[in-house]
């Protein structure tokens, strides 16, 4: 199955979309990688979903990626007498370690690490940012704050601290348990929630040990400030606009989205834009015009993938949501302006052999009017470096490792084929041309460019370019 677009689609699975038949329909409609949200999914259900995705993958003969999204730390206040309290603007309100029910003056905050990290002047946002306070006094057992924006605060509502670096791990005990279960199930990507620093990613990578790639969800101001350091250690990022919009002024989120997308493209690492992309399609068969423009903007920016959350997980129209996103991507990418933007934002190659080869392949493909760039890639790094160039022609990645094909399912423009490794250079050229013809990327008599690393099967050794003619049964230089 060949997609007619370069931007990938991530579809979240849930009550509306967890059956094998629905997963197959979503894949046929355009989903390239499926997300499982561990905030709502027990281990047994996660394993069922993984098995269903793998069955659909086998039926279609095409690698399908699985992203397991960890819940991350959830900071919440305690309970109130009567279930809620009204916080008035200008009033003083305290958070403490006393477990008794709260009132209009105070409430339990059962997170000692917050007391260790917060400072006077820092903001406290409650209930998804609806209520805002500014800290005035801090001790080891009590935080006193002034109510800037008041409202009704109910039991167990969430707490966000946009100004505070909280001294705790991004992996809770639940996350560690979920991560172990996901790795045992053989998933491909792990999404890390509420990271603050590069150390959070390094901690997860010590556990994964290469069994899954790590995607850093950027949803806190602290992560935005350290994005260059985070980009050095992560395998991909997700622009998690929902929580970014809680912890930062909403008007800043579009600019940050563009900043993060550019940073990921410079680094040659996949970037997924997520949250509320087609939100109205949870209950409507068609999106709003503003939502269509929102998805289109992410695609024009060169995002590797766009994501559906509740739209495909719990909405009434999951198939329509995927189909709509697919059509938007196809239309945007057919615009002349899309190619002009890709070329205007083209990143300067890094000073490595792999980047030089990838940049040369792109330039040769444009100059000689080739049909496709074909990458033999063991680890996926060759495919990612070529995708970083955003070439005009299709990218076909051939890998002997199914795990590599699944990992590349989130990367811009890559059509991945799992096949046995080549025996030698001639075999590599012949089989590359045969696969390009078979999957419809090149007609007989056309030329393709082949990129690989020699010796074959050596990860990260991209060092060879060859141009070949395509025939129906064989190819020759």
C-alpha positions as CSV (number, residue, x, y, z in Angstrom):
1,X,0.0,0.0,0.0
2,X,1.5,3.3,-1.1
3,X,0.5,6.6,0.4
4,X,0.1,9.6,-1.8
5,X,1.5,12.0,0.8
6,X,4.7,12.4,2.8
7,X,3.3,13.6,6.1
8,X,2.4,10.7,8.4
9,X,-0.8,10.2,10.5
10,X,-0.8,9.0,14.1
11,X,-4.1,7.6,15.3
12,X,-4.8,7.1,19.0
13,X,-6.7,3.8,19.8
14,X,-9.4,3.6,22.4
15,X,-13.0,2.5,23.0
16,X,-14.1,3.5,19.5
17,X,-11.2,1.9,17.7
18,X,-9.6,-1.0,19.5
19,X,-10.9,-3.9,17.5
20,X,-8.8,-5.6,14.8
21,X,-11.4,-4.7,12.1
22,X,-11.5,-1.0,13.1
23,X,-7.6,-0.9,13.2
24,X,-7.5,-2.4,9.7
25,X,-10.0,0.2,8.5
26,X,-8.1,3.1,10.1
27,X,-4.9,1.8,8.5
28,X,-6.6,1.6,5.1
29,X,-7.9,5.1,5.6
30,X,-4.5,6.6,6.2
31,X,-3.2,5.8,9.7
32,X,0.6,5.0,9.6
33,X,1.3,4.6,13.3
34,X,-1.0,3.8,16.2
35,X,-0.8,5.4,19.7
36,X,-1.9,3.7,22.9
37,X,-2.4,6.0,25.8
38,X,-1.4,4.3,29.1
39,X,-3.3,6.9,31.1
40,X,-6.5,5.0,30.2
41,X,-5.2,1.5,29.1
42,X,-4.5,-1.5,31.4
43,X,-1.7,-3.9,30.4
44,X,-4.0,-6.6,29.2
45,X,-5.8,-4.3,26.9
46,X,-2.6,-2.8,25.6
47,X,-1.3,-6.3,24.7
48,X,-4.6,-7.0,22.9
49,X,-4.2,-3.8,20.9
50,X,-0.6,-4.6,20.0
51,X,-1.6,-8.1,18.8
52,X,-4.4,-6.6,16.7
53,X,-2.0,-4.1,15.1
54,X,0.5,-6.8,14.3
55,X,-2.2,-8.9,12.7
56,X,-3.2,-6.0,10.5
57,X,0.5,-5.5,9.7
58,X,0.8,-9.1,8.6
59,X,-2.3,-8.9,6.5
60,X,-1.0,-5.8,4.6
61,X,2.7,-6.8,4.4
62,X,3.7,-3.2,5.5
63,X,5.4,-2.2,8.8
64,X,3.1,-0.3,11.2
65,X,4.5,1.6,14.2
66,X,3.1,1.5,17.7
67,X,3.6,4.4,20.1
68,X,2.9,3.7,23.8
69,X,2.4,7.0,25.6
70,X,3.3,7.0,29.3
71,X,1.1,9.0,31.7
72,X,3.9,10.8,33.5
73,X,3.6,12.6,36.9
74,X,0.1,13.8,37.7
75,X,0.1,16.6,40.3
76,X,-3.2,17.1,42.1
77,X,-4.6,18.9,45.1
78,X,-6.4,16.9,47.9
79,X,-10.1,16.8,48.7
80,X,-12.4,19.6,50.1
81,X,-15.1,19.6,52.7
82,X,-18.3,19.4,50.6
83,X,-16.3,18.5,47.4
84,X,-15.2,22.0,46.4
85,X,-14.3,25.5,47.5
86,X,-14.5,29.0,46.0
87,X,-11.2,30.9,45.6
88,X,-11.8,34.6,45.4
89,X,-9.5,37.0,43.4
90,X,-7.1,38.8,45.7
91,X,-7.5,36.3,48.6
92,X,-4.7,34.4,50.2
93,X,-4.8,30.6,49.8
94,X,-2.4,28.0,51.2
95,X,-1.2,24.5,50.1
96,X,0.1,22.3,52.9
97,X,0.9,18.7,54.0
98,X,-2.2,18.4,56.3
99,X,-4.4,15.5,55.1
100,X,-7.7,16.9,56.5
101,X,-10.2,18.2,53.9
102,X,-9.6,21.7,52.5
103,X,-11.7,24.8,52.5
104,X,-11.7,28.3,51.1
105,X,-8.4,29.0,52.8
106,X,-6.3,25.9,52.3
107,X,-6.0,22.4,50.8
108,X,-3.6,19.4,50.9
109,X,-0.9,19.3,48.3
110,X,0.5,15.7,48.5
111,X,3.7,16.3,46.6
112,X,6.7,17.2,48.8
113,X,8.9,17.7,45.7
114,X,6.8,20.8,44.8
115,X,7.6,22.3,48.2
116,X,11.3,21.7,47.5
117,X,11.3,23.4,44.1
118,X,8.8,26.3,44.2
119,X,9.9,29.8,45.0
120,X,8.1,33.1,45.8
121,X,6.8,34.7,42.6
122,X,6.2,31.3,40.8
123,X,2.8,30.7,39.3
124,X,0.4,27.9,40.4
125,X,-2.2,26.9,37.8
126,X,-5.2,24.8,38.9
127,X,-7.8,22.9,37.0
128,X,-6.2,23.2,33.5
129,X,-5.2,26.8,34.1
130,X,-8.7,28.0,34.9
131,X,-7.5,29.2,38.3
132,X,-4.2,31.1,38.7
133,X,-2.2,31.9,41.8
134,X,1.2,33.5,42.6
135,X,3.3,32.2,45.4
136,X,4.2,34.7,48.1
137,X,5.7,32.5,50.9
138,X,7.3,29.0,50.9
139,X,8.3,26.6,53.7
140,X,8.9,22.9,53.8
141,X,5.2,22.3,54.9
142,X,3.3,25.2,53.4
143,X,3.0,27.3,50.3
144,X,1.1,30.6,50.6
145,X,-0.2,32.1,47.4
146,X,-2.3,35.1,46.2
147,X,-5.3,34.3,44.0
148,X,-4.9,36.1,40.7
149,X,-7.8,34.5,38.8
150,X,-10.4,32.9,41.0
151,X,-13.0,30.2,40.6
152,X,-14.5,27.0,42.0
153,X,-11.9,24.4,42.8
154,X,-13.0,20.8,43.2
155,X,-11.5,17.7,44.7
156,X,-8.3,16.3,43.1
157,X,-8.0,18.9,40.4
158,X,-4.6,19.1,38.6
159,X,-1.8,21.5,39.5
160,X,0.7,23.0,36.9
161,X,3.8,24.9,37.8
162,X,5.1,26.7,34.6
163,X,7.9,28.5,36.5
164,X,9.2,25.7,38.7
165,X,11.7,22.9,37.9
166,X,10.3,20.1,40.1
167,X,13.1,17.8,41.4
168,X,11.5,14.4,40.5
169,X,11.8,11.8,37.8
170,X,9.7,12.0,34.7
171,X,9.0,8.3,35.3
172,X,6.6,7.4,38.1
173,X,6.3,3.8,39.5
174,X,3.2,3.4,37.2
175,X,5.2,4.6,34.2
176,X,8.0,2.1,35.0
177,X,5.5,-0.7,35.2
178,X,3.8,0.4,31.9
179,X,7.2,0.8,30.2
180,X,8.2,-2.7,31.2
181,X,4.9,-4.2,29.9
182,X,5.1,-2.2,26.6
183,X,8.7,-3.3,26.0
184,X,7.7,-6.9,26.7
185,X,4.9,-6.5,24.1
186,X,7.4,-5.4,21.5
187,X,6.2,-1.9,20.8
188,X,8.3,0.6,18.8
189,X,8.1,4.1,20.3
190,X,7.8,5.2,23.9
191,X,6.2,8.7,24.6
192,X,7.6,10.4,27.7
193,X,5.2,12.9,29.3
194,X,6.0,16.1,31.3
195,X,9.8,16.0,30.7
196,X,11.7,19.0,32.1
197,X,15.3,18.1,31.2
198,X,17.5,15.9,29.0
199,X,18.2,13.7,32.1
200,X,14.6,12.5,32.0
201,X,15.1,11.0,28.5
202,X,18.4,9.5,29.5
203,X,16.7,7.7,32.4
204,X,14.1,6.2,30.0
205,X,16.8,5.1,27.5
206,X,18.7,3.2,30.3
207,X,15.6,1.1,30.7
208,X,14.7,0.7,27.0
209,X,18.3,-0.3,26.0
210,X,17.4,0.2,22.3
211,X,14.3,-2.0,22.4
212,X,12.2,1.0,21.6
213,X,12.8,4.5,20.4
214,X,12.0,7.4,22.7
215,X,9.7,10.4,21.8
216,X,9.9,13.4,24.1
217,X,6.6,15.1,24.6
218,X,7.2,18.8,24.8
219,X,4.5,20.2,27.1
220,X,6.3,22.2,29.7
221,X,8.1,25.6,29.5
222,X,11.2,24.1,31.1
223,X,11.5,21.6,28.2
224,X,11.0,24.4,25.6
225,X,13.9,26.4,27.2
226,X,16.2,23.3,26.9
227,X,15.0,22.0,23.6
228,X,18.5,21.9,22.0
229,X,19.8,19.7,24.8
230,X,16.7,17.5,24.7
231,X,17.0,17.2,20.9
232,X,20.5,15.8,21.3
233,X,19.4,12.8,23.3
234,X,15.8,12.1,22.2
235,X,14.9,10.1,19.1
236,X,11.9,12.3,18.2
237,X,9.7,14.9,19.8
238,X,5.9,15.5,20.1
239,X,4.6,19.1,20.2
240,X,1.9,18.4,22.9
241,X,-0.1,21.6,22.5
242,X,-2.7,20.8,25.1
243,X,-0.5,21.1,28.2
244,X,1.7,23.7,26.6
245,X,-1.5,25.8,26.3
246,X,-2.1,25.4,30.0
247,X,1.3,26.2,31.2
248,X,2.1,29.0,28.8
249,X,-0.1,31.8,27.3
250,X,-2.2,30.4,24.5
251,X,-1.0,33.1,22.1
252,X,2.6,31.7,22.4
253,X,1.8,28.2,21.4
254,X,1.7,28.6,17.6
255,X,5.1,30.3,17.6
256,X,6.5,27.6,19.9
257,X,5.1,24.9,17.6
258,X,7.0,26.4,14.6
259,X,10.1,26.8,16.8
260,X,10.0,23.1,17.8
261,X,9.3,21.9,14.3
262,X,12.3,23.8,12.9
263,X,14.5,22.5,15.7
264,X,13.5,18.9,14.9
265,X,14.0,19.3,11.2
266,X,17.5,20.8,11.7
267,X,18.4,17.8,13.9
268,X,16.8,15.3,11.4
269,X,14.6,13.8,14.0
270,X,10.8,13.2,13.6
271,X,8.4,15.8,15.0
272,X,4.7,15.0,15.7
273,X,2.2,17.8,16.1
274,X,-0.6,16.8,18.5
275,X,-3.7,17.8,20.4
276,X,-7.1,19.1,19.2
277,X,-6.2,19.0,15.5
278,X,-9.7,17.9,14.5
279,X,-11.4,18.1,17.9
280,X,-14.9,18.8,16.6
281,X,-14.9,15.5,14.8
282,X,-15.3,13.7,18.2
283,X,-19.0,14.4,17.7
284,X,-19.3,15.8,14.1
285,X,-18.6,14.0,10.7
286,X,-16.9,17.1,9.4
287,X,-14.3,19.4,11.0
288,X,-14.4,23.2,11.3
289,X,-12.6,25.4,8.8
290,X,-10.2,26.5,11.5
291,X,-9.2,22.9,12.3
292,X,-8.5,22.2,8.6
293,X,-6.2,25.3,8.6
294,X,-4.6,24.1,11.8
295,X,-3.7,20.7,10.3
296,X,-2.6,22.4,7.1
297,X,-0.3,24.7,9.0
298,X,1.5,21.8,10.6
299,X,2.0,20.2,7.3
300,X,3.2,23.4,5.6
301,X,5.8,23.7,8.4
302,X,7.2,20.3,7.5
303,X,6.0,18.3,10.5
304,X,6.8,14.6,10.1
305,X,3.4,13.5,11.5
306,X,0.1,14.9,12.7
307,X,-1.9,13.2,15.4
308,X,-5.5,12.4,16.3
309,X,-6.3,11.8,20.0
310,X,-9.9,11.6,21.2
311,X,-11.1,12.0,17.6
312,X,-10.0,8.4,16.8
313,X,-9.9,7.0,20.3
314,X,-13.3,7.8,21.6
315,X,-15.1,9.9,19.0
316,X,-18.2,9.0,16.9
317,X,-16.3,9.3,13.6
318,X,-12.8,7.8,13.9
319,X,-12.6,6.6,10.2
320,X,-13.9,10.0,8.9
321,X,-11.3,11.8,11.1
322,X,-8.4,9.8,9.7
323,X,-9.8,10.1,6.1
324,X,-10.2,13.9,6.5
325,X,-6.6,14.3,7.8
326,X,-5.4,12.1,4.9
327,X,-7.2,14.4,2.4
328,X,-5.9,17.6,4.0
329,X,-2.3,16.3,3.8
330,X,-2.6,15.2,0.1
331,X,-4.1,18.6,-0.9
332,X,-1.5,20.6,1.0
333,X,1.4,18.7,-0.4
334,X,0.0,19.1,-4.0
335,X,0.2,22.9,-3.6
336,X,3.2,24.7,-5.3
337,X,3.6,26.7,-2.1
338,X,4.4,23.5,-0.1
339,X,7.4,22.7,-2.1
340,X,8.6,26.3,-2.1
341,X,8.3,26.3,1.8
342,X,10.2,23.0,2.1
343,X,13.0,24.4,0.0
344,X,13.1,27.8,1.8
345,X,13.4,26.0,5.1
346,X,16.0,23.5,3.9
347,X,18.5,22.7,6.7
348,X,22.2,23.0,6.0
349,X,23.8,19.5,6.0
350,X,25.7,18.6,9.1
351,X,29.4,18.0,8.7
352,X,29.1,14.2,8.6
353,X,29.5,11.7,5.7
354,X,25.9,10.5,6.1
355,X,24.6,14.1,5.8
356,X,26.8,14.9,2.8
357,X,25.6,11.7,1.0
358,X,21.9,12.5,1.8
359,X,22.3,16.1,0.6
360,X,24.0,14.9,-2.6
361,X,21.3,12.3,-3.2
362,X,18.6,15.0,-3.0
363,X,20.5,17.3,-5.4
364,X,21.2,14.6,-7.9
365,X,17.6,13.4,-7.8
366,X,16.4,17.0,-8.6
367,X,19.1,17.6,-11.2
368,X,18.8,14.3,-13.2
369,X,15.0,14.0,-12.7
370,X,15.1,10.6,-10.9
371,X,12.0,8.7,-9.8
372,X,13.0,7.9,-6.2
373,X,15.7,7.8,-3.6
374,X,16.1,4.2,-2.3
375,X,17.9,3.7,1.0
376,X,19.3,0.4,2.2
377,X,19.2,1.0,6.0
378,X,19.8,-1.4,8.9
379,X,19.2,1.0,11.8
380,X,17.1,3.6,10.0
381,X,19.6,6.3,10.2
382,X,20.2,6.5,6.4
383,X,16.4,6.9,5.9
384,X,16.2,9.7,8.5
385,X,19.1,11.6,7.0
386,X,17.5,11.5,3.6
387,X,14.1,12.5,5.0
388,X,15.8,15.5,6.7
389,X,16.5,16.8,3.2
390,X,12.8,16.8,2.3
391,X,13.5,15.7,-1.3
392,X,10.9,16.2,-4.1
393,X,11.0,12.5,-5.1
394,X,9.7,9.6,-2.9
395,X,11.9,7.9,-0.4
396,X,11.9,4.1,-0.2
397,X,13.7,2.6,2.7
398,X,14.7,-1.1,2.5
399,X,15.6,-2.7,5.7
400,X,16.3,-6.3,6.9
401,X,14.9,-5.3,10.3
402,X,11.1,-5.1,10.8
403,X,11.8,-3.0,13.9
404,X,13.5,-0.4,11.7
405,X,10.6,-0.3,9.4
406,X,8.1,0.2,12.2
407,X,10.3,3.0,13.7
408,X,10.4,4.8,10.4
409,X,6.6,4.7,10.1
410,X,6.5,8.1,11.8
411,X,9.2,9.8,9.6
412,X,8.3,12.2,6.8
413,X,8.1,10.7,3.3
414,X,9.5,7.3,4.0
415,X,7.9,4.2,2.4
416,X,9.5,1.3,4.2
417,X,10.0,-2.2,2.8
418,X,11.2,-5.1,5.0
419,X,13.5,-7.5,2.9
420,X,16.5,-9.7,3.4
421,X,19.8,-7.8,3.3
422,X,21.6,-7.7,0.0
423,X,24.5,-10.1,-0.7
424,X,26.6,-7.6,-2.6
425,X,26.4,-4.3,-4.4
426,X,25.0,-5.8,-7.6
427,X,22.3,-7.6,-5.6
428,X,21.6,-4.4,-3.7
429,X,21.0,-2.4,-7.0
430,X,19.0,-5.1,-8.7
431,X,16.6,-5.7,-5.7
432,X,16.2,-2.0,-5.0
433,X,15.1,-1.4,-8.6
434,X,12.8,-4.4,-8.5
435,X,11.1,-3.2,-5.3
436,X,10.8,0.4,-6.6
437,X,9.0,-0.9,-9.7
438,X,6.8,-3.4,-7.8
439,X,5.6,-0.7,-5.4
440,X,4.9,1.8,-8.1
441,X,7.7,4.3,-7.4
442,X,9.5,3.9,-10.7
443,X,8.4,2.8,-14.1
444,X,10.6,0.6,-16.4
445,X,13.2,2.7,-18.1
446,X,13.3,5.4,-15.4
447,X,16.3,5.9,-13.1
448,X,16.5,5.9,-9.3
449,X,19.3,6.8,-6.9
450,X,20.4,4.2,-4.4
451,X,22.0,5.2,-1.0
452,X,23.6,2.7,1.3
453,X,26.4,2.1,3.7
454,X,29.3,-0.2,2.9
455,X,30.0,-2.8,4.2
456,X,26.3,-3.7,4.0
457,X,24.5,-4.1,7.3
458,X,26.8,-1.7,9.2
459,X,24.7,0.9,11.1
460,X,25.5,4.5,10.5
461,X,28.0,3.9,7.7
462,X,26.1,5.8,4.9
463,X,28.9,6.3,2.3
464,X,27.7,5.2,-1.2
465,X,25.5,6.6,-4.0
466,X,24.6,4.7,-7.3
467,X,22.2,5.6,-10.1
468,X,20.4,2.7,-11.7
469,X,17.9,2.1,-14.5
470,X,14.8,0.2,-13.6
471,X,13.6,-2.8,-15.6
472,X,10.6,-5.1,-14.9
473,X,12.8,-8.0,-14.0
474,X,16.3,-6.6,-13.4
475,X,18.3,-3.4,-13.3
476,X,21.6,-2.3,-14.6
477,X,23.8,0.7,-14.0
